[in-house]
Amino acid sequence: SQPSLQALSLPNNDFTSIGAFHISKILQLLSNTLIVLDVSSNTNIGADGCAEIAECLPVLHHLTRLNLSGCGLGDTGLQWLAQHLPSCASLNDLRLASNGITTIASTGLSKLSLSSLDLSCNNIDGSGMWDLVVVIEEPSTLFRLDVHGNRNIGDEGLSALSVTFTKGTLSPRLKCLDMSDVGVTSEGVKELMEALVDAEKHRTEDQEDGLPLKIRLDKN
């Protein structure tokens, strides 16, 4: 009989893309049971190893959490991953921190029914934040977005967020946005506050009072 493992956790080890290949063989045996997969902080997995794991995702019918943080994926690895993520209908928690990612453009992440997305400590800049805004606009299911530690997001990236408030397109499901340590200046915060005030002025009577969203901007 096949194993009935629900969680496979192998973080902070030293395996490479070859190890990822062998993990992919294990994953195929867990297609009907696995809920959580964590191979974070294996920096030598790289894009090639990510490709091995990604190809198994369509058979993991019950996978809800995938942690590939600190695996050296880069933009190439993310593209491999993006090809197969839409097949993970149950996935709601995706963690891709510390992977040298610069953009999510053309990845299709906005089409996933995620509740939590961690892209912290990557190389996303202001332009990349404009690409990322589509993930948190309607009809997004995202509850939590973490982009802290992307030092080049800066005021340009915060401006992208401000525009969603001004246009009124921010998903009401989003409750937690971590933009601490992203290089924002006083000017960026000023623009955000003005956008929030403007959004409040145009709030209709049938909308909920205030903005039920927690935004972290510390360490800037």
N, C-alpha and C positions, 0 to 999 in steps of 0.2 A: 504494500500500500504506500501511497505518497505521504510525505511528511505534512503535518498540519500547523507548521510554524506561522505565527501571525506577525511577528516583528523580527527583523534581521538588523542588528546593530553592530557595525564594524568600524567605528570611528577611530581616528588617531593611530592608524597602523602604517605600514610601509609598502603596501602592495602597489603595483604599477598597472598599466593597461592589460598586462598579461593576467594579473590577479582579477581585474575587472571581467575579463573573458570567462574565467572560471566561476566568478560570482553569477554571471549571466546564465550559466548552465544550472546553477542552483535555483535561480529565480524561476526558471521554466518549470521546476518541480513544485513551486509554491503558487502557481497561478490562481488557485481557487481559495487560498487562505491568507496570503500576505497582506497586511494592512499598513505596516510601517517599514520603510527601508532607509537606513542611515549609514552612509559610507563617508561621512564628512571628515575633513582634515586628513585625507590621504592625498597629499599634494602631487603625487606622481601618477595619478590616474590619467589626468590630461584629457585632451579632446578625443583621442583614440579610445581610451577606456570608457569615456562617456558614451561614445557611439555603441560600444558593446552592451552597456547597460540599457541605453535608450531603446535598442531594438527589442528588448524583452518587455518593455512597458505595455504594449498592447495586450499581452496575455495576463497582466496583473489586474484582474477585474475588480478587486476590492481595495486596491492601494489608495490610502487617504493622505499619507504623509511621505514626502520624498525629500531627503536631506543630502544635497551634494555640495554643501558649503566647503570651501577650502580644498577643492579637488583639482585645481589648475585647469579648469575647463576653457576659459577664454571665450571670445565670441564664437569661435569655430565649434567648440563643444556645445555651446548654447544652441547653435543652429541644428546640430545633430539631435539634441534633446527636443527641440521644438517640432521636429518632424513627427515625433511619436507621442508627445504629450496630449494632443487632442483625443487620443484613444483611451486615456485614463479618465473615464467618466466620473469616478469616485474621488479623484484627487482634489483636496481642498487646502492643503498646506504644502507649499513649495519653498524650499530654502536653498538659495544659491549665493550666499554671502562669500566674500573673499575669493573671487574667481577671476579677477582681472577683466570682468565684463564691462564693455563701454556703451552698449546700446541694446535695447530689446526690439528695435525696429525689425520688421519682417519675421518675427518669431511667433506671432499668433497668440501671445500670452493673454491678450485682452479677450480672447474667445473662450478661455478656460473659466470654469465655475469655481475659482479659488476664493477662499475666505481669508487666507493669510499668504503674503508674498514677502520673502526676505531677500533683498538685493543689497544689503549693507556691505560697506568696505570693499566696493568694487571701484571701477574707474569711470563711472558715469559722470558726464559733465552737464552743463546747462542745456545743450542741444539734446542730449540723451534723456533729460528730464521731460522735455517736450514730447518725446516719443512715449515716455512712460505715463504721461497724463491720461492717455487713452485707456489705461488699465483701471483708472479710478473714476472715469466718467460713466454716466448711465449707458447701458443697463448693468453696470458692474456688480458682481456679488461680493467684491472684496471688503473685508472688515478691517484688516490690518495691513499696512504697507510700511516696510522698514527700508530706508535708503541711507541711514546714518553712516558717516565715515566716507562718503563719496565727496571728497574735499573740493572737487571741481564743479559741483552743481552750482554753487554760488547764487548770486542774485538773479541770473538768467533763469536758472531752474526754479527758483522760488516764484519768479514771474509767471512761469507756466502754471503753477498752482493757483496764483492769484487770478488768472484769467478764468479758471473753472468756477471760481466764486462769482466773478463779475457776470459771466454768462449764465450762471445757475445750472451748470451741467454736472457738478460734482455729485457722485452717487450718495444718497442718504444712508446707504449701508456702511460706508466707510466711517469708522469710529476712532481709529488710532493711526496717526501718521508720524513716523519718526524721521525728522530731518535735522537731527543734532549733528554737529561737526561736519557741516557740508559747505563751509566757507561763505555763509550768508553775512552781509554787512547790514548796518543800520538802514541803508536805503532800501534794501530788499524787504526788511521787516516793515518799513513804513508803507511800501506798496501793498504788502499783504494786508496790513491793518486797514488801509483805505478800501481795499477790495471787500474785506469783511463788513465794513461799515456800509458800503454801497449795497452789498447783498442783503443786509438787514433792512435797509430802506425799501427795497423792492420785494421783501417777503410778503406774501399774501396772507390774509387772515386765516385761511384754512391750513397753513403750514405750521409745523411745530415751532414752539418758542425757542429762539436761539439756535445755535449751531452745535449739535451733539457730537462734536469731533474734537479729539485731543491731538494737538500738534506739538511735538517736541522740537525746540530750536536752540537747546542749550549747547555749549561748547563751540559756538560760532565766533 
